[in-house]
């Protein structure tokens, strides 16, 4: 049995989708000794077995069932496009005073009707731990994945004590926390996370649309900037498909802004404007150095 952390303790939690984030969360909870039992639910039976093998979860089930009913907290760790369906499957089994929370990168998915439906049986505290790698699955889970990262909570109709509870969990796991509106969250993420991933996917696609002969050269000389910049193009396809579509309006707006800036840069090169090109690079270099100085891992 897990040794109890007397300052903060949860008897049982469920993690729906114990992949990279879900299993990392489970390992971190166990490392901090704040939970007695963790149950995992995953339709992917191999990943479910992996989550058990790495000791992220204590029990695993391939579909949501009555075994979720004793969990004080249910963490949604699946792609955001699945949330509504999963919540509808989960609600019949939940007891009063349980909390549903998530780790999703888009927050506009929690509409009023979902909120109201959850409120009848439980409480919803949306959260987004900004952490991850280009890898996926329980076998890549890390107990220290969340250390020194930010977690954004976007409560709307949530009970204050439940918000504090979820916030406390992420802080115990080493995260810095803040609260903002779902609208602000989704706009910020479209710029700082969703656009960079989209660009990485696009650059790889552009590079490998070349002829077979040129493609071989690209593979041979794809170290340095190309490899570093496109690392995140290895990210989970289903997860990112759901993110782009769920945050569609913000992503499209951000793409247009990026295309506008790209065209401006293109014209500077076309017109051989050395002074403006140099100043633009200097400006972006300064901004980048400020970002690094904030020590956001």
QUIDAQUI-V253364 format. One record per residue. N is the residue number from 0. PHI is phi as a letter, one per 40 degrees, with the letter a starting at -180 (999 if undefined). PSI is psi in whole degrees, -180 to 180 (NA if undefined). BURIAL is # if it has 24 or more other C-alpha atoms within 12 Angstrom, else .. Layout:
n	phi	psi	burial
N	PHI	PSI	BURIAL
N	PHI	PSI	BURIAL
This chain:
n	phi	psi	burial
0	999	142	.
1	c	133	.
2	c	135	.
3	c	136	.
4	c	107	.
5	c	-19	.
6	c	-28	.
7	a	123	.
8	a	138	#
9	b	131	#
10	c	-47	#
11	a	138	#
12	b	156	#
13	b	140	#
14	b	112	#
15	c	107	#
16	g	65	#
17	c	62	#
18	c	-142	#
19	d	-55	#
20	c	-47	#
21	c	-44	#
22	c	-34	#
23	c	-41	#
24	c	-47	#
25	c	-45	#
26	c	-38	#
27	c	-41	#
28	c	-42	#
29	c	-40	#
30	c	-37	#
31	c	-4	#
32	f	46	#
33	b	8	#
34	a	142	#
35	c	-42	#
36	a	137	#
37	b	124	#
38	b	137	#
39	b	145	#
40	b	126	#
41	a	128	#
42	c	-17	.
43	c	100	.
44	c	-33	.
45	c	-47	.
46	c	-36	#
47	c	-45	#
48	c	-41	#
49	c	-41	#
50	c	-35	#
51	c	-43	#
52	c	-37	.
53	c	5	#
54	g	30	#
55	c	-41	#
56	b	155	#
57	c	-31	#
58	b	152	#
59	b	142	#
60	b	143	#
61	c	-7	.
62	a	155	.
63	c	132	#
64	a	-170	#
65	c	-17	.
66	c	-10	#
67	c	-12	#
68	c	-24	#
69	c	0	#
70	c	131	#
71	c	-34	#
72	b	135	#
73	b	119	#
74	c	121	#
75	c	113	#
76	b	28	#
77	c	172	#
78	d	143	#
79	c	-26	#
80	c	-14	#
81	c	-9	#
82	d	-49	#
83	c	-46	#
84	c	-43	.
85	c	-42	#
86	c	-43	#
87	c	-34	.
88	c	-30	.
89	c	-40	#
90	d	-42	#
91	d	-23	.
92	c	-10	.
93	c	147	#
94	c	161	#
95	d	149	.
96	g	5	.
97	c	161	#
98	b	130	#
99	b	128	#
100	b	176	#
101	a	180	#
102	b	19	#
103	c	154	#
104	c	1	#
105	b	137	#
106	b	-11	#
107	c	-5	#
108	c	-20	#
109	c	82	#
110	c	169	.
111	d	-39	.
112	c	-36	.
113	c	-44	#
114	d	-48	#
115	c	-39	.
116	c	-42	.
117	c	-40	#
118	d	-27	#
119	c	-29	.
120	b	-24	#
121	a	-158	#
122	a	148	#
123	b	125	#
124	b	92	#
125	c	139	#
126	a	154	#
127	b	95	#
128	c	117	#
129	c	85	#
130	a	159	#
131	i	179	#
132	b	180	#
133	c	-4	#
134	c	167	.
135	b	168	#
136	g	156	#
137	c	-30	#
138	c	-18	#
139	b	9	#
140	c	146	#
141	b	131	#
142	c	-22	#
143	b	18	#
144	d	-31	#
145	c	-7	#
146	c	129	#
147	g	15	.
148	c	172	#
149	c	144	#
150	b	124	#
151	b	127	#
152	b	139	#
153	b	58	#
154	c	143	#
155	b	-58	#
156	b	21	#
157	c	146	#
158	c	133	.
159	d	-40	.
160	c	-33	.
161	c	-37	#
162	c	-45	#
163	c	-35	.
164	c	-48	#
165	c	-40	#
166	c	-43	#
167	c	-41	#
168	d	-50	#
169	c	-34	#
170	c	-38	#
171	c	-34	#
172	c	4	#
173	g	10	#
174	c	152	#
175	c	138	#
176	b	153	#
177	a	162	#
178	b	136	#
179	a	172	.
180	c	154	.
181	d	-36	#
182	c	-47	.
183	c	-43	.
184	d	-50	#
185	c	-35	#
186	c	-46	#
187	c	-45	#
188	c	-32	#
189	c	-30	#
190	c	-47	#
191	c	-19	.
192	b	-52	#
193	c	-45	#
194	c	-47	#
195	d	-40	#
196	c	-44	#
197	d	-42	#
198	c	-42	#
199	c	-45	#
200	d	-42	#
201	c	-41	.
202	c	-44	.
203	c	-43	#
204	c	-44	.
205	c	-46	.
206	c	-38	.
207	c	17	.
208	c	-2	.
209	c	170	.
210	c	164	.
211	d	-40	.
212	c	-46	.
213	c	-33	.
214	c	-39	.
215	c	-41	.
216	c	-41	.
217	c	-43	.
218	c	-39	.
219	c	-30	.
220	b	32	.
221	c	26	.
222	c	-171	.
223	g	-133	.
224	d	-45	.
225	c	-48	.
226	c	-43	.
227	c	-46	.
228	c	-33	.
229	c	9	#
230	d	-43	#
231	c	-6	#
232	c	-8	#
233	c	2	.
234	c	164	#
235	c	121	#
236	c	-43	.
237	c	-43	.
238	d	-45	#
239	c	-30	#
240	d	-46	#
241	c	-40	.
242	c	-49	#
243	c	-42	#
244	c	-36	#
245	c	-30	#
246	b	33	#
247	d	-51	#
248	c	-46	.
249	c	-41	#
250	c	-44	#
251	c	-42	.
252	c	-42	.
253	c	-37	#
254	c	-44	#
255	c	-41	.
256	c	-40	.
257	c	-44	.
258	c	-40	.
259	c	-47	.
260	c	-38	.
261	c	-41	.
262	c	-36	.
263	c	-44	.
264	c	-42	.
265	d	-43	.
266	c	-34	.
267	c	-41	.
268	c	-44	.
269	d	-40	.
270	c	5	.
271	f	43	.
272	c	83	.
273	d	-43	.
274	c	-49	.
275	c	-35	.
276	c	-46	.
277	c	-45	.
278	c	-39	.
279	c	-43	.
280	c	-40	.
281	c	-44	.
282	c	-47	.
283	c	-33	.
284	c	-42	.
285	c	-44	.
286	c	-44	.
287	c	-42	.
288	c	-35	.
289	c	-40	.
290	c	-46	.
291	c	-39	.
292	c	-20	.
293	c	-10	.
294	f	44	.
295	c	105	.
296	c	NA	.
